[in-house]
Amino acid sequence: NDAGKTCIADALELLLHSDNATEQHFRKNGEGCVEEKIVISGVFEIQNNDNLPEDWLCPEKNTFILKRKFIKGEAPLTEIMGKG
């Protein structure tokens, strides 16, 4: 029903599992041109039993921020935002 469920599932797949984006992941803008870049960020709440390096956690909360950038023709860039 065009609610965006597949779009969200695809974004999570790219953020958490994919080595690279395929042509189908790059969307068309309002003028029909295919975008050259995809940027996806996820903010995850860390529980007491999770085991991540301390410098990966954000200082103000027990959160972990993962950002992935895909640009056509380039290797994906992964950023982990925290204290370190």
Secondary structure, DSSP 8 states (H G I E B T S, - for coil): --SSHHHHHHHHHHHHT-SS--GGGS-B-TTS-B-SEEEEEEEEE--TT----GGGS-SSSSEEEEEEEEETTS--EEEEES--
